[in-house]
Amino acid sequence: MKKLQILGPGCPKCVELAKRTDEAAKALGADYELEKVTELSKIMAFGVFGTPALVVDGEVKVVGKVPSVEEIKKMIS
């Protein structure tokens, strides 16, 4: 199972990244868990100082921007 995490306080970009990540994972037919990490201390533990960020299986894939659904599919695969 893929563990997908959205790091961010819940800002509009964070919400959009979560939506696109969910859409990408569903399109791939992936078995996944989507978690929203909103606590600053937990976000900083990833070494991330800008949001939103996408983490796939513990690896930070993107920080500070909202990639397209197609780009996210590549990150998840």
Secondary structure by P-SEA (a helix, b strand, c coil): cbbbbbbccccaaaaaaaaaaaaaaaaacccbbbbbbccaaaaaaaccccccbbbcccccccccccccaaaaaaaac
